[in-house]
Amino acid sequence: MCSPVLVCALRGIDAFQALGAALKGWTRGRDGLSTGDSLPQALMALTPEVTFRQAILFFTEADFVTGKARFYCLYYPQEHTKLTPICFSSLVGESWRCQAESLFSYLQAGAQVLCTVLLIKPGVWSRRLPRILRNLHLEKFSVVGMKHLDLEAATASALLPSEVQQDPAAVEAHCTYLTSGTALVLCLQRPNAVKKLMDLLGPEDPQLAQALDPCLWRAQYGTSTVQNGFYGSKSYAVAVRDVKLFFPEGLCCAQCQTVQEEEV
């Protein structure tokens, strides 16, 4: 090998999506500067399975560390014939005092138990709650928090997708509806909770949801993009925000470890 290679194991919220977006932007900028191959090239694992296979290829379990060193990398020096481990924390002058943690076991364990938030909009939960709760049970969700509340306009506005927030008329229509009656907010828990809930709800537009799959919840309970039945946390970062927003007093059982870590 004639050039250095840097291998990083990274951790973060929505890691695959966030890193993919970052690399995409970086690649566009790089291609705009040069058409040759003199600038660095980047590759990433696209699934947890591939991540695990590549991790065991380059790292040992002891290589993964806790504390401020949130990632570990390998550098391939031109004058050497084997990979040499370098910890980023040591590069910035920190002492090597981190304890090893088993990220391999973490990867092998599969999907984590996470929390997400489902808000059932006014006029829906009062008529359909037993059926909705039964469907949640069938989908292996546990309800770990529940409250009904009258949303304030500022809170209702914060829940709207970014594209809706660009349209003042749409914001007014959504907020008027969301504040027109009592909503029911549920904190739900299960493995891969955020994505699973989004898959159940379907697109924001009930007509589009109906075209994709009549069993999607917004297809069943929604009548328009405003009165579409449900709000759900779209990402883990949003779910953490929503749990703090709607359940600041805590949940009815011990919070999952990942939410606790985000609160630190």
ChimeraX attribute file (.defattr): number of C-alpha atoms within 10 A of each C-alpha:
attribute: neighborCount
match mode: 1-to-1
recipient: residues
	/A:1	10
	/A:2	8
	/A:3	10
	/A:4	13
	/A:5	17
	/A:6	13
	/A:7	19
	/A:8	15
	/A:9	16
	/A:10	12
	/A:11	12
	/A:12	9
	/A:13	11
	/A:14	12
	/A:15	12
	/A:16	17
	/A:17	11
	/A:18	12
	/A:19	17
	/A:20	16
	/A:21	12
	/A:22	11
	/A:23	16
	/A:24	13
	/A:25	11
	/A:26	13
	/A:27	15
	/A:28	10
	/A:29	11
	/A:30	15
	/A:31	12
	/A:32	9
	/A:33	10
	/A:34	10
	/A:35	9
	/A:36	8
	/A:37	8
	/A:38	7
	/A:39	11
	/A:40	10
	/A:41	10
	/A:42	12
	/A:43	8
	/A:44	15
	/A:45	15
	/A:46	13
	/A:47	9
	/A:48	14
	/A:49	13
	/A:50	11
	/A:51	15
	/A:52	16
	/A:53	11
	/A:54	15
	/A:55	19
	/A:56	11
	/A:57	9
	/A:58	15
	/A:59	18
	/A:60	12
	/A:61	14
	/A:62	12
	/A:63	18
	/A:64	21
	/A:65	20
	/A:66	14
	/A:67	11
	/A:68	10
	/A:69	15
	/A:70	15
	/A:71	17
	/A:72	18
	/A:73	19
	/A:74	19
	/A:75	16
	/A:76	18
	/A:77	16
	/A:78	12
	/A:79	10
	/A:80	9
	/A:81	9
	/A:82	10
	/A:83	15
	/A:84	11
	/A:85	16
	/A:86	13
	/A:87	19
	/A:88	16
	/A:89	18
	/A:90	11
	/A:91	9
	/A:92	8
	/A:93	8
	/A:94	12
	/A:95	9
	/A:96	11
	/A:97	10
	/A:98	13
	/A:99	11
	/A:100	13
	/A:101	14
	/A:102	14
	/A:103	19
	/A:104	16
	/A:105	10
	/A:106	12
	/A:107	15
	/A:108	11
	/A:109	9
	/A:110	12
	/A:111	13
	/A:112	15
	/A:113	13
	/A:114	20
	/A:115	29
	/A:116	31
	/A:117	29
	/A:118	21
	/A:119	22
	/A:120	24
	/A:121	24
	/A:122	23
	/A:123	17
	/A:124	19
	/A:125	22
	/A:126	13
	/A:127	10
	/A:128	12
	/A:129	13
	/A:130	11
	/A:131	11
	/A:132	15
	/A:133	15
	/A:134	12
	/A:135	14
	/A:136	16
	/A:137	12
	/A:138	9
	/A:139	14
	/A:140	14
	/A:141	21
	/A:142	16
	/A:143	20
	/A:144	17
	/A:145	19
	/A:146	18
	/A:147	12
	/A:148	14
	/A:149	14
	/A:150	14
	/A:151	18
	/A:152	13
	/A:153	16
	/A:154	9
	/A:155	14
	/A:156	18
	/A:157	19
	/A:158	12
	/A:159	18
	/A:160	15
	/A:161	12
	/A:162	10
	/A:163	9
	/A:164	13
	/A:165	16
	/A:166	10
	/A:167	10
	/A:168	10
	/A:169	11
	/A:170	16
	/A:171	20
	/A:172	15
	/A:173	12
	/A:174	22
	/A:175	22
	/A:176	16
	/A:177	16
	/A:178	25
	/A:179	18
	/A:180	15
	/A:181	13
	/A:182	18
	/A:183	22
	/A:184	21
	/A:185	24
	/A:186	22
	/A:187	23
	/A:188	22
	/A:189	21
	/A:190	20
	/A:191	15
	/A:192	16
	/A:193	26
	/A:194	24
	/A:195	16
	/A:196	14
	/A:197	22
	/A:198	19
	/A:199	12
	/A:200	16
	/A:201	24
	/A:202	21
	/A:203	19
	/A:204	20
	/A:205	17
	/A:206	26
	/A:207	19
	/A:208	15
	/A:209	20
	/A:210	18
	/A:211	10
	/A:212	13
	/A:213	14
	/A:214	15
	/A:215	14
	/A:216	20
	/A:217	24
	/A:218	28
	/A:219	25
	/A:220	17
	/A:221	18
	/A:222	22
	/A:223	14
	/A:224	14
	/A:225	16
	/A:226	20
	/A:227	21
	/A:228	23
	/A:229	24
	/A:230	23
	/A:231	18
	/A:232	22
	/A:233	23
	/A:234	15
	/A:235	16
	/A:236	21
	/A:237	15
	/A:238	16
	/A:239	22
	/A:240	20
	/A:241	18
	/A:242	22
	/A:243	23
	/A:244	14
	/A:245	11
	/A:246	19
	/A:247	18
	/A:248	9
	/A:249	9
	/A:250	13
	/A:251	15
	/A:252	12
	/A:253	9
	/A:254	9
	/A:255	14
	/A:256	15
	/A:257	13
	/A:258	14
	/A:259	18
	/A:260	11
	/A:261	8
	/A:262	11
	/A:263	10
	/A:264	5
